[in-house]
């Protein structure tokens, strides 16, 4: 059963976050934190006892994407990273962070742990320079993030600078690239914000400024219009099955992917109502509560009829499946963005 999911295990370590990014789905239109957040950490003990060692040794990549939180705010973050690489030395870890928390001692230790796995990386979200970075990464300080990144790099860690491009910072992309080279980043990844095409671009009405999408930066073109299934042929290819990955949320619930987990978190939003009703119909009502490693071992979850019921998304794709895993959409994005979208390697 495990061999189907060995490419990637997404461990979302916490739903705590220090930043207040204006378009983050953690907040509603009134800049209020949505219910259920800021209370869960995935513990090292839970990982050790509920996820089979045999499986952990088979995983090729561990991924901390930070869907609803800042991974390094998990109080056991360093211990978890060390445990994963000790038990599976050939695996890699990819971690997304805003890089604004902790002191240099923390980031030095983190760099030393990651140095044992040459292909493991920490991706720092740095969206601009000193005068613009804070406009999206509200609550973080540009200078501290750079200092933490440099400490991580100086202690053997491999770092990526991800630059989320808006209209207010698009003129700074090339200057940021040069700064990334000076600081020793291994890669610079300019990325157009997709908030404006995925329909979750709502901004707090209390914000004193308005975020606007970038227009054009070099040969990075603006993202394509989001396909809805109403204006495009529906041809869904489930990335979870294709790429062999699982997603575990900080409260222990197990999902095929991040996107479907998000539907559950924000099921009260009108645009998620239809998808959530389908999940309830096929997954919850016939079998009971969503699968959770707090109550079941991962091996038992993957062998259950409830887990197999997720196959319904291939037979009758939900809206989020159409938006995120539509073959036509992926082809359109690849054609529009081109190879530069993946970022520039720094030698």
HELIX and SHEET records of a PDB file:
HELIX    1   1 UNK A    2  UNK A    5  5                                   4    
HELIX    2   2 UNK A   44  UNK A   50  1                                   7    
HELIX    3   3 UNK A   53  UNK A   56  1                                   4    
HELIX    4   4 UNK A   71  UNK A   73  5                                   3    
HELIX    5   5 UNK A   77  UNK A   87  1                                  11    
HELIX    6   6 UNK A  104  UNK A  114  1                                  11    
HELIX    7   7 UNK A  133  UNK A  136  1                                   4    
HELIX    8   8 UNK A  142  UNK A  154  1                                  13    
HELIX    9   9 UNK A  170  UNK A  172  5                                   3    
HELIX   10  10 UNK A  173  UNK A  183  1                                  11    
HELIX   11  11 UNK A  239  UNK A  243  1                                   5    
HELIX   12  12 UNK A  258  UNK A  265  1                                   8    
HELIX   13  13 UNK A  270  UNK A  272  5                                   3    
HELIX   14  14 UNK A  273  UNK A  279  1                                   7    
HELIX   15  15 UNK A  280  UNK A  284  3                                   5    
HELIX   16  16 UNK A  298  UNK A  302  1                                   5    
HELIX   17  17 UNK A  305  UNK A  308  1                                   4    
HELIX   18  18 UNK A  309  UNK A  311  5                                   3    
HELIX   19  19 UNK A  312  UNK A  315  1                                   4    
HELIX   20  20 UNK A  319  UNK A  325  1                                   7    
HELIX   21  21 UNK A  327  UNK A  337  1                                  11    
HELIX   22  22 UNK A  339  UNK A  342  5                                   4    
SHEET    1   A 9 UNK A 254  UNK A 255  0                                        
SHEET    2   A 9 UNK A 245  UNK A 248 -1                                        
SHEET    3   A 9 UNK A   8  UNK A  11  1                                        
SHEET    4   A 9 UNK A  61  UNK A  64  1                                        
SHEET    5   A 9 UNK A  92  UNK A  97  1                                        
SHEET    6   A 9 UNK A 121  UNK A 125  1                                        
SHEET    7   A 9 UNK A 159  UNK A 165  1                                        
SHEET    8   A 9 UNK A 187  UNK A 192  1                                        
SHEET    9   A 9 UNK A 344  UNK A 345 -1                                        
SHEET    1   B 2 UNK A 216  UNK A 217  0                                        
SHEET    2   B 2 UNK A 220  UNK A 221 -1                                        
END                                                                             
